């Protein structure tokens, strides 16, 4: 689930033009969503992540998230991760140790929500259509890779038409899909840089292991 939680969260924050039939331009719409996620004070919310094999659900987990620019904290019952823009702390539930790494660009592309902010620049074709999700009007933006060997091959992000908040993200890797449903997204959450570092004082006795 690690790739599911970290790779696809806010993957489709990008945009491209489409002015027909009163639809917003995907580039403009997703740019607004990106701005919300990057705003000063950060955003918080809950999510439910599900992986699929074909069309059959395989694993599901729920958790909380905090995001401010490239910084993030993701917590589930199984694992917690803090990333302050340079260092990443990962703690598996039930253990007494935290692993500290300085992710490479390649590693961040598999773990960081912010790593996909520029995905639209890297060979994807965008389209948009109206939809309804949780009884709210929404826009569904689909991103399809222009090259057959590009992964992820497809990303679909559903955005609330009124608030521009992301509601759901689906990502296709080869033949399998992953989905993150986002709930209770709150802006201006008064987060600070320290919130994205491992709070050692809250975990007395936990060993911090530098993996670099």
C-alpha positions in Angstrom: 0.0 0.0 0.0 3.0 2.4 0.4 3.1 3.2 -3.3 -0.7 3.5 -3.3 -0.7 6.0 -0.4 2.3 8.1 -1.4 2.4 7.9 -5.2 -1.1 8.6 -6.2 -2.1 11.2 -3.6 -2.8 14.4 -5.5 -1.2 12.9 -8.6 -3.2 14.8 -11.2 -2.6 18.4 -10.0 -1.9 19.9 -13.4 -3.9 21.4 -16.3 -4.4 21.9 -20.1 -7.0 23.9 -22.2 -10.5 22.8 -23.1 -13.1 25.6 -23.6 -15.9 23.8 -25.4 -19.5 23.4 -24.0 -18.9 25.6 -21.0 -16.4 23.2 -19.4 -13.5 24.7 -17.5 -10.0 24.3 -18.9 -8.4 21.3 -17.2 -5.1 23.2 -16.9 -6.8 26.1 -15.1 -9.0 23.9 -12.9 -6.1 21.7 -11.7 -3.9 24.7 -11.3 -6.5 26.1 -8.8 -6.5 22.7 -7.0 -2.7 22.8 -6.9 -2.7 26.3 -5.4 -5.1 25.1 -2.6 -2.8 22.3 -1.7 0.3 24.6 -1.7 -1.2 27.5 0.2 0.4 28.9 3.4 -0.9 27.1 6.5 -1.3 23.8 4.6 -4.3 21.4 4.3 -5.4 18.4 6.3 -7.9 15.7 5.6 -8.7 12.0 5.6 -8.4 9.4 2.9 -9.3 5.8 2.0 -6.9 4.1 -0.3 -7.8 0.9 -2.2 -5.8 -1.2 -4.6 -7.4 -3.3 -7.3 -6.3 -6.3 -9.3 -8.2 -5.8 -12.5 -11.6 -4.7 -11.2 -11.4 -6.6 -8.0 -10.6 -4.7 -4.7 -7.5 -6.2 -3.0 -6.5 -4.0 -0.1 -8.0 -1.0 1.6 -6.7 1.3 4.3 -7.7 4.6 5.7 -5.7 7.4 7.3 -5.0 11.1 7.7 -2.9 13.5 5.7 -1.3 16.9 6.1 0.2 18.7 3.1 2.0 22.0 2.8 3.8 22.5 -0.5 6.2 19.6 -0.9 6.0 18.7 2.7 3.6 16.0 3.9 2.6 13.7 6.7 0.6 10.5 6.0 -0.7 8.3 8.8 -2.5 4.9 8.6 -2.9 2.2 11.2 0.1 0.4 9.7 2.6 3.2 9.0 3.3 6.9 9.6 5.6 9.0 7.3 6.9 12.6 7.8 8.6 14.5 5.0 10.0 18.0 5.6 11.1 18.6 2.0 14.5 17.0 2.5 14.4 14.2 5.1 11.8 11.5 5.4 11.0 9.6 8.6 9.1 6.3 8.4 7.7 4.4 11.3 5.9 1.0 11.1 3.2 0.5 13.7 4.2 -1.8 16.5 8.0 -1.2 16.1 10.3 0.8 18.3 12.3 2.4 15.5 12.1 5.1 12.9 14.0 5.0 9.7 15.4 8.3 8.4 16.3 8.8 4.7 17.1 11.6 2.3 15.1 10.4 -0.7 16.5 10.8 -4.2 14.4 12.4 -6.9 13.6 8.9 -8.2 12.5 7.7 -4.7 10.4 10.8 -4.2 8.6 10.1 -7.5 7.3 6.9 -5.8 6.4 8.5 -2.4 5.8 12.3 -2.6 2.4 13.8 -3.5 4.3 16.9 -4.7 6.4 14.9 -7.1 3.5 14.6 -9.5 2.5 18.3 -9.6 4.3 18.6 -13.0 3.0 15.3 -14.4 1.0 17.1 -17.1 4.3 18.4 -18.6 5.6 14.9 -19.2 3.5 13.5 -22.0 -0.1 13.2 -20.9 -3.2 14.1 -22.8 -6.0 15.7 -20.7 -9.7 15.6 -21.1 -12.6 16.8 -18.9 -16.2 15.9 -18.3 -18.9 16.7 -15.7 -19.9 14.2 -13.1 -21.5 13.8 -9.7 -19.8 12.3 -6.6 -21.3 12.0 -3.1 -24.3 14.1 -4.3 -22.0 17.0 -5.3 -21.4 18.3 -8.8 -17.8 17.7 -9.9 -15.4 17.7 -12.8 -13.6 14.6 -13.8 -10.2 15.2 -15.4 -8.6 12.2 -17.2 -4.9 12.1 -18.0 -3.7 9.5 -20.6 -0.1 8.8 -21.3 0.9 9.6 -24.9 3.4 6.8 -24.9 2.4 3.2 -24.4 5.2 2.4 -22.0 4.6 5.5 -19.8 3.6 4.7 -16.2 1.2 5.5 -14.7 -0.6 5.0 -18.0 -3.7 6.8 -16.8 -4.8 9.1 -14.0 -8.4 10.3 -13.2 -9.0 13.0 -10.7 -12.4 14.2 -9.5 -12.6 17.7 -8.3 -15.5 19.4 -6.5 -17.0 21.9 -8.9 -17.7 24.4 -6.1 -14.6 24.3 -3.9 -12.0 23.0 -6.4 -11.0 20.4 -3.7 -9.8 17.0 -4.9 -12.4 14.3 -4.0 -11.0 11.2 -5.6 -7.9 10.1 -7.5 -7.6 6.9 -9.5 -4.3 5.8 -11.0 -3.6 3.0 -13.5 -0.3 1.1 -13.4 -0.2 -1.3 -16.2 -3.4 -3.3 -15.8 -4.2 -2.5 -12.2 -5.9 0.5 -10.6 -5.4 2.3 -7.3 -7.9 4.7 -5.8 -7.8 7.3 -3.1 -11.0 8.8 -1.9 -10.4 12.1 -0.1 -12.7 13.4 2.6 -13.0 16.4 4.9 -10.3 18.4 3.3 -9.6 21.5 5.4 -7.6 24.5 4.2 -5.7 27.1 6.3 -4.9 24.4 8.8 -2.2 26.5 10.5 0.5 24.0 10.0 4.2 24.8 10.5 7.4 23.4 9.1 8.0 21.5 12.4 4.8 19.5 11.9 6.5 17.7 9.0 9.3 16.3 11.1 9.3 13.2 13.3 8.1 14.4 16.8 10.7 12.5 18.8 9.4 13.8 22.2 6.0 12.1 21.5 7.7 8.7 21.1 10.2 8.2 24.0 12.4 5.2 23.6 12.0 4.9 19.9 15.3 4.4 18.1 16.0 6.8 15.2 18.0 4.9 12.5 19.8 6.9 9.8 19.6 4.9 6.6 21.9 7.1 4.5 
